[in-house]
């Protein structure tokens, strides 16, 4: 199995369509959930104010019902933001702010947002923070961030070929945040909304809560997500994986070293802990 891990790690160094193809072929033989582990460091010193990405975060803005729509030019010149040393051509129609529990409850009635009752319960119980990107009052996308100990099911590939992956948990040191459940509605994709949302959320959390280091994971074949996080200054620092062989779940759980000497621990789920 170690040779398989090493082979996957070598293949993943090439950001091309062949990675997705090879991954899909591997999954036909061995059900697996393989992810890039991505790290962004020292965001607080490099991100400018999130105010340029819409009104103040506490400004009320009514959420309107979701609808699929054909996107066209809005006729406005997008703003240009700089973060993590890179330029972001921002869509000036997008407003980014925190979403309340009540707003998420409303969105959960629309299946395209993929907000389950369990997610809502976890958010309330664990104090997760949700940021949304709004266009004309509609939530075009959202993400969550958490600190401390992250349950394995918040870093899981879900179900594949009838097999439910258990996921890999994380234990974060201080000043470190974990980004997850990043979603942009299909009708709004291709407008650079996720990088804008990342920019706002990380700047806001860095300013208000002192978050300096950010960790996330993306599926090995999800080039769009990998590109969006790369534009936000994330770099790949490892490969995490869960394989299912003859009904047995096997895990690859790398440790992520931070610039301050601390480590983000990735852990097997409790049911598989040694």
Secondary structure by P-SEA (a helix, b strand, c coil): caaaaaaaaaaaccccaaaaaaaaaaaaccbbbbbbbbbbccccccccccccccccccbbbbbccbbbbbbccccbbbbbbbcccccccccccbbbbbbcaaaaaaacccccccccaaaaaaaaaabbbbbbbbcccccccbbbbbcccccccccccccccccccbbbbbbbcccbbbbccccccccccccaaaaaaaaaaaaaaaacccccbbbbcccccaaaaaaaaaaaccccccccbbbbcccbbbbbbbbbbccccccccccccccccc
